[in-house]
Amino acid sequence: MTGLGFRESFASEDPSTENLYLFIVTLGQVLSYQVTGRGAGYPPVAVDDLGADTRCAQMNQKATDMIIAREEAIYLANTDGRGPSYALEGPKSSILTHKGYIVITSPPFVPTAGSASGTVRRFVATGKPGNVPAGTGGVGDISKVVVFDIENKYIAYSNTFRETVKDVFSCWGRLFVLTNESTVSLALSRVSSSNMGV
């Protein structure tokens, strides 16, 4: 099991239709287990044949869909099956939901001028990378953090961090990045507060 999340029950005119579901994410699939209401207690049902790695599955802000981050894209799964997907290619080490956004962190890598990412190419052009092998947590490694606006389908923020990113967390309505150097940075200092609703 690599992820869990509850689909909350919502107020409706017919209280008998309000059911609570538990999403169970594994490496190979997403399962939905009905917790309350008629049908509760039966075995979980597979709602998607795509699973996720650890830290790459999380409920969306409205607690209606499970977000699955895979190398080729971001997928949404609900109790009816797979929902929309977003073509955000590249390796992902973790995701986080923050307001209406998905925060995607890449695993550490050594940047190159031939990267598909404009953010990484600009980083290389500034002459910042060192000569330390990838995965060692040294100055040669960088991690990329991308904030994706799921409703408007655009990248609201993208930045590279010289040290390996250990975690991204939300506090006081803002996003912070914790690196392996125990440095905490405000991730959204380059995005206007009106765009992020903070």
Backbone as CSV, one residue per row, in Angstrom:
resi,resn,N_x,N_y,N_z,CA_x,CA_y,CA_z,C_x,C_y,C_z
1,MET,0.846,-1.161,0.000,0.000,0.000,0.000,0.899,1.234,0.000
2,THR,0.611,2.187,-0.921,1.422,3.394,-1.031,0.649,4.668,-0.714
3,GLY,-0.669,4.570,-0.537,-1.443,5.760,-0.214,-2.852,5.426,0.230
4,LEU,-3.417,6.277,1.085,-4.788,6.137,1.566,-5.454,7.506,1.543
5,GLY,-6.761,7.525,1.329,-7.486,8.786,1.387,-8.974,8.553,1.441
6,PHE,-9.680,9.368,2.211,-11.128,9.247,2.322,-11.825,10.183,1.352
7,ARG,-12.802,9.658,0.639,-13.724,10.490,-0.135,-14.843,10.834,0.827
8,GLU,-14.945,12.116,1.150,-15.908,12.560,2.151,-17.333,12.448,1.629
9,SER,-18.269,12.258,2.560,-19.677,12.275,2.190,-20.124,13.728,2.128
10,PHE,-21.004,14.028,1.201,-21.447,15.400,0.988,-22.929,15.521,1.262
11,ALA,-23.338,16.693,1.726,-24.755,16.937,1.994,-25.528,16.880,0.687
12,SER,-26.655,16.213,0.707,-27.532,16.152,-0.460,-28.970,16.112,0.039
13,GLU,-29.911,16.179,-0.885,-31.321,16.141,-0.504,-31.718,14.775,0.028
14,ASP,-31.017,13.734,-0.412,-31.317,12.373,0.019,-30.173,11.863,0.904
15,PRO,-30.349,11.885,2.237,-29.259,11.468,3.131,-28.803,10.033,2.907
16,SER,-29.629,9.192,2.321,-29.240,7.796,2.117,-28.145,7.657,1.056
17,THR,-27.911,8.718,0.259,-26.877,8.642,-0.776,-25.522,9.130,-0.282
18,GLU,-25.462,9.591,0.954,-24.194,10.095,1.487,-23.371,8.930,2.030
19,ASN,-22.359,8.542,1.280,-21.516,7.425,1.692,-20.068,7.875,1.786
20,LEU,-19.347,7.253,2.683,-17.925,7.514,2.865,-17.158,6.381,2.190
21,TYR,-16.131,6.749,1.395,-15.310,5.761,0.691,-13.855,5.937,1.103
22,LEU,-13.127,4.843,1.127,-11.693,4.865,1.383,-10.977,4.441,0.103
23,PHE,-10.084,5.310,-0.400,-9.244,4.938,-1.531,-7.982,4.285,-0.997
24,ILE,-7.614,3.176,-1.589,-6.406,2.438,-1.229,-5.536,2.380,-2.480
25,VAL,-4.346,2.966,-2.410,-3.451,3.011,-3.564,-2.307,2.033,-3.338
26,THR,-2.021,1.220,-4.348,-0.883,0.308,-4.326,0.024,0.676,-5.504
27,LEU,1.089,-0.056,-5.684,1.968,0.202,-6.826,1.267,-0.073,-8.152
28,GLY,0.263,-0.963,-8.154,-0.348,-1.376,-9.413,-1.789,-0.982,-9.637
29,GLN,-2.477,-0.419,-8.628,-3.882,-0.061,-8.838,-4.412,0.849,-7.738
30,VAL,-5.606,1.390,-7.995,-6.327,2.186,-7.004,-7.619,1.444,-6.699
31,LEU,-7.874,1.215,-5.415,-9.074,0.515,-4.970,-9.983,1.475,-4.224
32,SER,-11.280,1.217,-4.288,-12.265,2.015,-3.560,-13.032,1.076,-2.638
33,TYR,-13.066,1.424,-1.362,-13.767,0.620,-0.367,-14.878,1.466,0.242
34,GLN,-16.123,0.999,0.126,-17.250,1.734,0.684,-17.323,1.473,2.187
35,VAL,-17.240,2.553,2.973,-17.176,2.452,4.424,-18.563,2.525,5.057
36,THR,-19.447,3.384,4.535,-20.778,3.551,5.113,-21.850,3.371,4.045
37,GLY,-23.078,3.164,4.502,-24.210,3.052,3.591,-24.426,1.639,3.082
38,ARG,-25.473,1.490,2.261,-25.766,0.181,1.672,-24.604,-0.239,0.774
39,GLY,-24.110,-1.410,0.963,-22.951,-1.896,0.216,-21.665,-1.834,1.006
40,ALA,-21.709,-1.264,2.203,-20.507,-1.182,3.033,-20.103,-2.585,3.486
41,GLY,-18.821,-2.790,3.588,-18.316,-4.069,4.083,-17.946,-5.055,2.990
42,TYR,-18.335,-4.779,1.738,-17.944,-5.662,0.640,-16.474,-5.436,0.302
43,PRO,-15.847,-6.368,-0.407,-14.428,-6.186,-0.759,-14.224,-4.914,-1.593
44,PRO,-13.034,-4.327,-1.516,-12.752,-3.129,-2.312,-12.857,-3.417,-3.811
45,VAL,-13.193,-2.372,-4.555,-13.345,-2.468,-6.006,-12.198,-1.715,-6.669
46,ALA,-11.562,-2.298,-7.671,-10.505,-1.615,-8.420,-11.139,-0.549,-9.305
47,VAL,-10.720,0.704,-9.123,-11.262,1.796,-9.934,-10.248,2.299,-10.954
48,ASP,-8.981,1.890,-10.839,-7.964,2.277,-11.812,-6.839,1.256,-11.780
49,ASP,-6.304,0.958,-12.954,-5.211,-0.001,-13.065,-3.840,0.653,-12.995
50,LEU,-3.790,1.929,-12.652,-2.524,2.625,-12.458,-2.356,2.946,-10.985
51,GLY,-1.287,2.475,-10.406,-0.998,2.783,-9.013,0.018,3.901,-8.915
52,ALA,0.632,4.033,-7.749,1.609,5.106,-7.536,2.648,4.670,-6.522
53,ASP,3.812,5.316,-6.600,4.858,5.099,-5.612,4.473,5.788,-4.299
54,THR,5.218,5.482,-3.252,5.003,6.134,-1.955,5.162,7.637,-2.106
55,ARG,4.289,8.408,-1.464,4.250,9.868,-1.476,3.798,10.449,-2.810
56,CYS,3.311,9.612,-3.712,2.861,10.103,-5.018,1.358,9.916,-5.216
57,ALA,0.624,9.800,-4.119,-0.839,9.709,-4.180,-1.408,10.513,-3.026
58,GLN,-2.400,11.357,-3.328,-3.005,12.184,-2.287,-4.394,12.620,-2.744
59,MET,-5.280,12.813,-1.785,-6.622,13.298,-2.095,-6.557,14.760,-2.537
60,ASN,-7.476,15.126,-3.444,-7.536,16.534,-3.840,-8.143,17.360,-2.718
61,GLN,-8.140,18.677,-2.890,-8.570,19.581,-1.828,-10.033,19.371,-1.446
62,LYS,-10.875,19.017,-2.408,-12.300,18.823,-2.136,-12.611,17.443,-1.575
63,ALA,-11.603,16.584,-1.466,-11.755,15.210,-0.965,-12.736,14.414,-1.813
64,THR,-12.663,14.603,-3.149,-13.526,13.854,-4.065,-12.739,12.881,-4.923
65,ASP,-11.487,13.220,-5.254,-10.677,12.402,-6.155,-9.319,12.108,-5.541
66,MET,-8.791,10.936,-5.873,-7.426,10.591,-5.492,-6.519,11.021,-6.644
67,ILE,-5.476,11.778,-6.320,-4.510,12.226,-7.326,-3.362,11.228,-7.362
68,ILE,-3.054,10.747,-8.548,-1.989,9.766,-8.751,-0.904,10.411,-9.612
69,ALA,0.317,10.510,-9.095,1.430,11.088,-9.847,2.307,9.958,-10.372
70,ARG,2.405,9.902,-11.693,3.278,8.928,-12.350,4.243,9.691,-13.254
71,GLU,5.254,9.009,-13.745,6.276,9.690,-14.538,5.704,10.344,-15.790
72,GLU,4.705,9.731,-16.400,4.174,10.255,-17.662,3.088,11.312,-17.489
73,ALA,2.405,11.346,-16.343,1.279,12.272,-16.184,0.771,12.265,-14.749
74,ILE,-0.204,13.150,-14.500,-0.960,13.188,-13.251,-2.361,12.680,-13.578
75,TYR,-2.853,11.706,-12.808,-4.172,11.119,-13.032,-5.064,11.373,-11.828
76,LEU,-6.348,11.476,-12.075,-7.328,11.557,-11.005,-8.187,10.310,-11.053
77,ALA,-8.500,9.743,-9.891,-9.369,8.570,-9.804,-10.473,8.882,-8.809
78,ASN,-11.701,8.467,-9.134,-12.819,8.629,-8.210,-13.547,7.299,-8.086
79,THR,-14.666,7.274,-7.408,-15.361,6.011,-7.166,-15.919,5.404,-8.441
80,ASP,-16.056,6.193,-9.505,-16.560,5.680,-10.784,-15.458,5.194,-11.708
81,GLY,-14.206,5.457,-11.383,-13.094,5.065,-12.244,-12.121,6.209,-12.429
82,ARG,-11.349,6.143,-13.516,-10.356,7.180,-13.781,-11.029,8.448,-14.288
83,GLY,-10.590,9.572,-13.757,-11.086,10.873,-14.186,-10.113,11.504,-15.164
84,PRO,-10.026,12.839,-15.187,-9.128,13.512,-16.125,-7.660,13.260,-15.792
85,SER,-6.806,13.488,-16.799,-5.360,13.380,-16.593,-4.693,14.619,-17.147
86,TYR,-3.474,14.886,-16.667,-2.724,16.073,-17.061,-1.312,15.641,-17.451
87,ALA,-0.893,16.008,-18.656,0.394,15.576,-19.195,1.535,16.381,-18.583
88,LEU,1.974,15.978,-17.407,3.125,16.580,-16.737,4.191,15.497,-16.640
89,GLU,5.064,15.450,-17.645,6.053,14.382,-17.728,7.245,14.654,-16.823
90,GLY,7.907,13.581,-16.452,9.112,13.674,-15.647,8.982,12.886,-14.362
91,PRO,10.117,12.491,-13.784,10.087,11.736,-12.523,9.520,12.581,-11.394
92,LYS,8.813,11.911,-10.482,8.188,12.596,-9.355,8.511,11.825,-8.071
93,SER,8.978,12.545,-7.050,9.278,11.871,-5.788,8.175,12.081,-4.765
94,SER,7.373,13.160,-4.925,6.258,13.380,-4.008,5.303,14.412,-4.597
95,ILE,4.070,14.382,-4.073,3.094,15.415,-4.407,2.422,15.885,-3.121
96,LEU,1.855,17.078,-3.196,1.153,17.678,-2.074,0.030,18.516,-2.661
97,THR,-1.124,18.522,-2.024,-2.182,19.427,-2.461,-2.162,20.654,-1.564
98,HIS,-2.320,21.798,-2.189,-2.335,23.082,-1.477,-3.372,23.950,-2.166
99,LYS,-4.479,24.195,-1.454,-5.603,24.935,-2.025,-6.019,24.250,-3.326
100,GLY,-6.070,24.927,-4.451,-6.462,24.297,-5.712,-5.278,23.868,-6.555
101,TYR,-4.131,23.609,-5.912,-2.896,23.324,-6.634,-2.340,21.953,-6.259
102,ILE,-1.571,21.391,-7.184,-0.797,20.184,-6.911,0.673,20.603,-6.912
103,VAL,1.384,20.304,-5.839,2.802,20.627,-5.727,3.572,19.343,-6.015
104,ILE,4.404,19.371,-7.043,5.132,18.183,-7.503,6.619,18.398,-7.272
105,THR,7.259,17.450,-6.595,8.696,17.513,-6.336,9.384,16.407,-7.118
106,SER,10.476,16.757,-7.794,11.247,15.760,-8.536,12.322,15.172,-7.633
107,PRO,12.759,13.946,-7.932,13.909,13.403,-7.195,15.164,14.166,-7.611
108,PRO,16.244,14.105,-6.813,17.468,14.829,-7.163,18.076,14.318,-8.461
109,PHE,18.620,15.246,-9.255,19.282,14.890,-10.508,20.332,15.937,-10.820
110,VAL,21.266,15.584,-11.708,22.281,16.529,-12.149,21.737,17.224,-13.386
111,PRO,21.640,18.563,-13.371,21.056,19.286,-14.495,21.969,19.295,-15.716
112,THR,21.358,19.328,-16.905,22.105,19.424,-18.161,21.471,20.484,-19.043
113,ALA,22.269,21.023,-19.953,21.782,22.050,-20.876,20.777,21.475,-21.863
114,GLY,20.759,20.159,-22.043,19.829,19.529,-22.980,18.519,19.109,-22.344
115,SER,18.259,19.547,-21.117,17.031,19.160,-20.422,15.804,19.669,-21.160
116,ALA,14.715,18.919,-21.066,13.445,19.339,-21.666,12.825,20.495,-20.910
117,SER,13.225,20.709,-19.670,12.663,21.764,-18.820,13.402,23.080,-19.011
118,GLY,12.660,24.130,-19.327,13.250,25.456,-19.452,13.823,25.951,-18.138
119,THR,13.190,25.600,-17.029,13.679,26.002,-15.711,15.061,25.407,-15.459
120,VAL,15.264,24.147,-15.822,16.554,23.480,-15.626,17.589,24.057,-16.578
121,ARG,17.211,24.321,-17.840,18.162,24.913,-18.793,18.631,26.288,-18.313
122,ARG,17.726,27.100,-17.747,18.121,28.410,-17.212,19.073,28.239,-16.024
123,PHE,18.817,27.235,-15.199,19.683,26.952,-14.053,21.097,26.621,-14.532
124,VAL,21.220,25.785,-15.580,22.522,25.407,-16.126,23.204,26.633,-16.735
125,ALA,22.442,27.480,-17.412,23.013,28.656,-18.063,23.635,29.633,-17.070
126,THR,23.162,29.629,-15.830,23.721,30.539,-14.821,25.040,30.023,-14.260
127,GLY,25.408,28.787,-14.606,26.677,28.224,-14.160,26.695,27.771,-12.727
128,LYS,25.524,27.448,-12.167,25.455,27.071,-10.760,25.782,25.611,-10.466
129,PRO,25.495,24.642,-11.357,25.685,23.252,-10.957,27.145,22.906,-10.681
130,GLY,27.359,21.960,-9.771,28.698,21.489,-9.447,29.001,20.196,-10.177
131,ASN,30.012,19.496,-9.734,30.431,18.260,-10.389,30.255,17.061,-9.478
132,VAL,29.185,17.043,-8.693,28.932,15.949,-7.769,27.918,15.007,-8.401
133,PRO,28.120,13.678,-8.319,27.183,12.743,-8.931,25.773,12.856,-8.365
134,ALA,24.795,12.525,-9.182,23.391,12.581,-8.761,23.131,11.599,-7.630
135,GLY,22.207,11.952,-6.753,21.785,11.070,-5.676,22.649,11.151,-4.437
136,THR,23.719,11.941,-4.476,24.600,12.016,-3.315,24.214,13.149,-2.382
137,GLY,23.254,13.982,-2.802,22.834,15.090,-1.960,23.817,16.249,-1.977
138,GLY,24.769,16.230,-2.895,25.765,17.284,-2.965,25.289,18.463,-3.781
139,VAL,26.233,19.405,-4.032,25.866,20.622,-4.731,25.596,20.384,-6.208
140,GLY,25.979,19.236,-6.747,25.692,18.948,-8.142,24.237,18.583,-8.359
141,ASP,23.598,18.098,-7.332,22.190,17.719,-7.431,21.297,18.942,-7.359
142,ILE,20.215,18.872,-8.101,19.149,19.842,-7.912,17.845,19.068,-7.838
143,SER,16.860,19.676,-7.242,15.506,19.144,-7.239,14.613,20.228,-7.815
144,LYS,13.566,19.807,-8.478,12.650,20.758,-9.092,11.313,20.688,-8.370
145,VAL,10.725,21.846,-8.094,9.402,21.932,-7.492,8.500,22.669,-8.473
146,VAL,7.363,22.046,-8.802,6.398,22.615,-9.744,5.054,22.709,-9.037
147,VAL,4.397,23.855,-9.175,3.054,24.041,-8.634,2.101,24.131,-9.819
148,PHE,1.185,23.178,-9.907,0.262,23.079,-11.039,-1.136,23.477,-10.608
149,ASP,-1.725,24.434,-11.316,-3.097,24.872,-11.082,-4.018,23.889,-11.786
150,ILE,-4.686,23.043,-11.018,-5.477,21.961,-11.596,-6.752,22.464,-12.273
151,GLU,-7.331,23.545,-11.763,-8.576,24.051,-12.351,-8.327,24.747,-13.686
152,ASN,-7.284,25.576,-13.745,-6.987,26.327,-14.970,-5.975,25.639,-15.870
153,LYS,-5.421,24.520,-15.420,-4.512,23.677,-16.196,-3.262,24.419,-16.684
154,TYR,-2.552,25.043,-15.745,-1.291,25.673,-16.105,-0.324,25.571,-14.922
155,ILE,0.964,25.728,-15.232,1.991,25.695,-14.200,2.094,27.088,-13.598
156,ALA,1.740,27.219,-12.326,1.733,28.512,-11.647,3.115,28.885,-11.121
157,TYR,3.964,27.880,-10.889,5.281,28.127,-10.307,6.182,26.954,-10.635
158,SER,7.436,27.256,-10.948,8.429,26.221,-11.188,9.784,26.773,-10.773
159,ASN,10.526,25.984,-9.999,11.838,26.448,-9.548,12.733,25.250,-9.272
160,THR,14.025,25.469,-9.393,15.008,24.451,-9.043,15.641,24.828,-7.714
161,PHE,15.989,23.812,-6.935,16.632,24.018,-5.647,17.960,23.290,-5.668
162,ARG,18.994,24.000,-5.291,20.355,23.496,-5.394,20.586,22.258,-4.529
163,GLU,19.951,22.216,-3.378,20.072,21.049,-2.517,18.885,20.125,-2.781
164,THR,19.042,18.879,-2.430,17.944,17.922,-2.565,16.778,18.361,-1.694
165,VAL,15.589,18.369,-2.260,14.393,18.746,-1.509,13.946,17.549,-0.678
166,LYS,13.918,17.711,0.648,13.453,16.652,1.540,11.936,16.624,1.615
167,ASP,11.330,17.823,1.694,9.883,17.886,1.865,9.376,19.258,1.451
168,VAL,8.110,19.296,1.064,7.395,20.540,0.828,6.186,20.493,1.743
169,PHE,5.945,21.570,2.482,4.814,21.563,3.400,4.066,22.893,3.330
170,SER,2.808,22.824,3.732,1.921,23.980,3.706,1.693,24.462,5.131
171,CYS,1.881,25.762,5.354,1.696,26.338,6.685,1.334,27.806,6.520
172,TRP,0.356,28.280,7.264,-0.093,29.665,7.219,-0.531,30.079,5.813
173,GLY,-1.068,29.136,5.053,-1.549,29.433,3.713,-0.455,29.578,2.668
174,ARG,0.784,29.221,3.008,1.908,29.329,2.082,2.636,27.999,1.980
175,LEU,3.448,27.870,0.947,4.232,26.657,0.755,5.686,26.909,1.110
176,PHE,6.286,25.950,1.822,7.681,26.035,2.199,8.400,24.780,1.722
177,VAL,9.690,24.940,1.381,10.524,23.839,0.903,11.626,23.606,1.921
178,LEU,11.763,22.359,2.376,12.827,21.960,3.293,13.848,21.154,2.502
179,THR,15.124,21.570,2.537,16.166,20.891,1.773,17.029,20.024,2.685
180,ASN,17.937,19.248,2.082,18.810,18.377,2.869,19.841,19.164,3.663
181,GLU,19.970,20.452,3.387,20.860,21.317,4.164,20.124,21.914,5.358
182,SER,18.880,21.431,5.614,18.008,21.935,6.673,17.654,23.400,6.463
183,THR,17.635,23.813,5.204,17.227,25.160,4.838,15.745,25.153,4.511
184,VAL,15.016,26.123,5.037,13.595,26.260,4.722,13.438,27.500,3.865
185,SER,12.823,27.327,2.694,12.607,28.441,1.774,11.123,28.613,1.526
186,LEU,10.704,29.862,1.334,9.338,30.131,0.910,9.283,29.821,-0.569
187,ALA,8.526,28.787,-0.949,8.521,28.321,-2.333,7.840,29.287,-3.263
188,LEU,6.879,30.043,-2.783,6.076,30.841,-3.693,6.411,32.318,-3.643
189,SER,7.646,32.652,-3.332,8.017,34.056,-3.272,7.986,34.703,-4.649
190,ARG,8.031,33.901,-5.715,8.025,34.457,-7.074,6.636,34.461,-7.695
191,VAL,5.661,33.932,-7.001,4.293,33.916,-7.509,3.501,34.925,-6.706
192,SER,2.752,35.764,-7.382,2.006,36.796,-6.652,0.979,36.160,-5.737
193,SER,0.761,36.796,-4.590,-0.170,36.254,-3.618,-1.595,36.233,-4.164
194,SER,-1.918,37.109,-5.102,-3.277,37.104,-5.665,-3.493,35.862,-6.519
195,ASN,-2.423,35.380,-7.186,-2.548,34.161,-7.988,-2.747,32.928,-7.122
196,MET,-2.127,32.919,-5.940,-2.181,31.749,-5.092,-3.274,31.840,-4.022
197,GLY,-3.942,32.955,-3.934,-4.999,33.094,-2.943,-4.476,33.172,-1.521
198,VAL,-3.253,33.700,-1.342,-2.696,33.840,0.011,-2.544,35.304,0.349
